[in-house]
Amino acid sequence: MPHIVEKHIPKVTHIGFLDRPAAERRPTIDGPGISVSTHPEDWRAIAGLNGPEMVLRFTAAKWVDALEFSDEDRAEVVAWMLAQDYARAVTGWTATRYDEEADDFIEQTFESREAAARFAGRSLEEEIAAEARGQGAVMEEETYRLTRRALKRLVRWPDPLRWFDGAVLLYCREVVLPKRPLVVGVWWGEAHDRRARSCPSGVLFPERLDLFDVVDEDGDFVPFADAAPSFAAAQA
C-alpha cells in the first residue's frame, strides 16, 4: 500500500449549485465528489466557478495529501489501476506552450501527434518540419489512459489521459476510505499563488458528506443533509 500522508483540514468551502441535476453538470476533475478549497475567492477565479459558497465543517476531517506520493507510491497505484482494469498503457504525445494568463508554461498530453501540435500552435506538417530542424514542440512518451470502467466510476471526468488525478481518487475512495474512517477526501496542496493560477484545493467524497455540518444564513451550523437535501438524497 502506498504511504498515505494525511492533512487535518476541518473547514472547507464549496462553490456551486449542489441542487443542479447531474445531467447539467459540466465535466470536472472532481470525479464523484465535490470540489472544495480553503481559499474560496481565489479558487473561484482560478477554476472559473460561479454560484453560492457553502462552508462545510467536520472537526476531525483528514485528507489524503496527493502531492506527497513518491515515485514508489505512484508505481503501486499504477499496479493497482492495471489490476482493476482502470487504466491501460498507451503512447501519448505531450506538448508545452506558454500561458500568458498564468505567466507560465503549461503541459498537456494528447492521444494524437496532430492534437498535440495544435495545442502548441502548429499544424502537424509544421511540427514535423520543426522537429527535423531540432525545434520540435511535441514529445512522444509512454503513459496511461483511463478505461471506460474507470471513467464510469469517475462520473464526468474530462480527459482519460489525465490518469494520475483519477487514479488517486479511485484508489483513495475504494482502498483508503474503508480503512480510515476519518479520511474524507483527497487534497492537492498546491502553492497559494493566484497570479500563477495555483491554490490548495480538494475533492470531498460523497460517502463522507454526512459527517459535515454547513454554515446556514444565520451563521449556525446545520447537518449537510438539511442544508442540501436533494443532493444528499441523490448520494444515499
C-alpha positions in Angstrom: 0.0 0.0 0.0 1.3 3.5 -0.8 2.5 5.6 2.1 -0.6 7.8 2.9 0.1 11.2 4.4 -2.9 12.8 5.9 -3.7 16.5 6.4 -6.1 17.8 9.0 -8.3 20.4 7.5 -11.5 20.8 9.4 -13.2 23.6 7.4 -13.5 24.0 3.7 -15.7 25.8 1.2 -17.6 24.5 -1.9 -18.6 26.9 -4.7 -21.5 25.9 -6.9 -25.1 24.7 -7.1 -25.5 21.3 -5.5 -29.1 21.1 -6.5 -28.3 21.2 -10.2 -29.3 17.9 -11.9 -26.4 15.6 -12.7 -27.1 15.8 -16.4 -26.4 19.5 -16.4 -23.1 19.4 -14.6 -20.0 20.0 -16.7 -17.0 17.6 -17.0 -14.8 18.0 -14.0 -11.8 16.5 -12.2 -13.9 16.4 -9.1 -15.0 13.0 -10.3 -17.7 11.5 -8.0 -17.0 14.2 -5.3 -17.3 17.9 -4.9 -14.5 20.4 -5.1 -13.6 22.4 -2.0 -10.9 24.9 -1.0 -9.6 26.8 1.9 -9.2 30.0 -0.2 -12.6 30.3 -1.9 -12.3 33.6 -3.6 -9.0 32.7 -5.3 -10.3 29.2 -6.1 -13.4 30.8 -7.7 -11.2 32.9 -10.0 -8.7 30.2 -10.8 -11.3 27.5 -11.6 -13.8 29.8 -13.2 -16.6 28.9 -10.8 -19.9 30.6 -10.1 -22.7 30.1 -7.7 -23.0 30.4 -4.0 -20.5 29.4 -1.4 -21.1 26.6 1.1 -18.8 26.4 4.2 -18.5 22.8 5.5 -17.1 21.8 8.8 -16.0 18.4 10.3 -13.6 19.0 13.1 -11.8 15.6 12.7 -11.6 15.7 8.9 -8.5 14.1 7.4 -7.5 14.4 3.7 -5.1 12.3 1.7 -2.2 14.5 0.6 -1.9 13.6 -3.1 1.3 15.7 -3.5 3.1 13.5 -1.0 3.0 10.4 -3.3 6.6 9.3 -4.0 7.6 7.5 -7.2 7.2 4.2 -5.4 3.7 5.2 -4.3 2.8 6.1 -7.8 4.1 2.8 -9.1 1.9 1.0 -6.6 -1.2 3.0 -7.6 -0.4 2.2 -11.3 -0.2 -1.5 -10.5 -3.5 -1.4 -8.7 -5.1 0.5 -11.5 -3.9 -2.0 -14.1 -5.1 -4.9 -11.9 -8.6 -3.4 -11.6 -8.7 -2.7 -15.4 -9.0 1.0 -14.6 -6.0 2.0 -16.9 -4.0 0.8 -19.8 -0.6 1.6 -21.1 -0.7 3.8 -24.3 1.5 6.0 -26.3 0.8 9.7 -25.8 2.0 13.0 -27.3 2.9 15.8 -24.9 3.2 19.4 -25.9 4.1 22.6 -23.9 3.0 26.1 -24.5 3.2 29.5 -22.8 0.1 30.6 -21.0 0.0 34.4 -20.7 -2.7 34.5 -18.1 -0.7 32.1 -15.8 2.6 33.6 -16.9 4.0 30.1 -17.1 4.4 27.2 -19.4 1.6 24.5 -19.3 1.9 21.0 -20.5 -0.8 18.6 -21.8 -0.8 15.1 -23.3 -2.9 14.0 -26.2 -3.7 10.8 -28.0 -2.5 12.1 -31.4 0.5 14.0 -32.5 -1.7 16.3 -34.6 -3.7 17.3 -31.5 -0.6 17.9 -29.5 0.9 20.1 -32.3 -2.3 22.1 -32.5 -2.0 22.7 -28.7 1.5 24.0 -29.3 0.1 26.4 -32.1 1.3 24.4 -35.1 -0.2 22.2 -37.8 1.1 18.6 -37.9 3.1 19.4 -41.0 4.7 22.4 -39.3 5.6 20.3 -36.3 7.2 17.6 -38.4 9.3 20.3 -40.2 10.3 21.9 -36.9 11.3 18.5 -35.5 13.6 18.0 -38.5 15.3 21.3 -37.6 15.7 20.1 -33.9 12.9 22.6 -32.8 10.0 20.2 -32.2 7.4 21.1 -29.6 5.9 17.7 -29.2 7.3 14.7 -27.5 6.2 11.1 -27.8 6.0 9.2 -24.5 4.6 6.1 -22.8 1.7 6.9 -20.5 -1.6 5.6 -19.3 -5.2 6.0 -20.4 -8.2 5.6 -18.1 -10.6 2.8 -19.3 -14.3 3.1 -19.7 -14.7 1.1 -16.5 -12.7 3.8 -14.6 -14.4 6.7 -16.4 -17.8 5.3 -15.3 -16.7 5.5 -11.7 -15.2 8.9 -12.1 -18.6 10.1 -13.5 -17.8 13.3 -15.5 -14.0 13.0 -16.0 -12.9 15.4 -18.7 -9.8 13.7 -20.1 -8.9 10.0 -19.9 -5.2 10.8 -20.3 -5.3 12.8 -17.1 -4.9 9.5 -15.5 -3.0 10.2 -12.2 -5.6 12.5 -10.7 -8.3 10.0 -11.5 -6.2 7.1 -10.2 -5.6 8.8 -6.9 -9.4 9.5 -6.5 -10.3 5.9 -7.3 -7.6 4.4 -5.1 -8.4 6.6 -2.1 -12.1 6.1 -2.4 -12.0 2.3 -2.9 -9.0 1.3 -0.8 -8.2 4.0 1.7 -11.7 5.2 2.8 -12.9 1.7 4.1 -9.8 1.5 6.3 -9.6 5.1 7.6 -13.0 6.4 8.8 -11.8 10.0 9.3 -10.5 10.4 5.8 -13.0 12.4 3.8 -11.3 13.1 0.5 -8.1 13.9 -1.4 -6.2 17.2 -1.0 -4.0 18.9 -3.6 -1.8 21.2 -1.5 -0.5 23.4 -4.3 1.1 26.7 -3.6 -1.3 29.6 -2.9 -0.5 31.9 -5.8 -3.4 33.4 -7.6 -1.2 35.0 -10.3 0.2 31.6 -11.2 -3.4 30.2 -11.0 -2.4 27.9 -8.1 -4.4 27.3 -5.0 -4.8 24.5 -2.4 -8.0 22.5 -3.1 -9.5 19.1 -2.5 -12.2 16.7 -3.5 -14.7 15.7 -0.8 -16.1 12.2 -1.3 -20.0 11.8 -1.2 -19.7 9.0 1.4 -18.3 11.4 3.9 -20.8 14.3 3.4 -22.9 13.2 6.3 -20.0 13.9 8.7 -20.1 17.6 7.8 -22.1 20.5 9.1 -22.8 23.5 6.9 -23.0 27.2 7.9 -26.5 28.5 7.2 -27.7 32.0 6.5 -27.8 32.8 10.2 -24.2 31.7 10.8 -25.3 28.5 12.6 -24.0 25.0 11.7 -26.6 22.5 10.4 -26.2 18.9 9.1 -25.3 18.7 5.5 -28.4 16.7 4.7 -30.6 19.6 6.0 -28.6 22.2 4.0 -28.6 20.3 0.7 -31.5 17.7 0.9 -31.7 17.0 -2.8 -28.0 16.4 -3.2 -27.9 14.3 0.0 -30.8 12.2 -1.2 -29.1 11.6 -4.6 -26.0 10.3 -2.8 -27.9 8.0 -0.5 
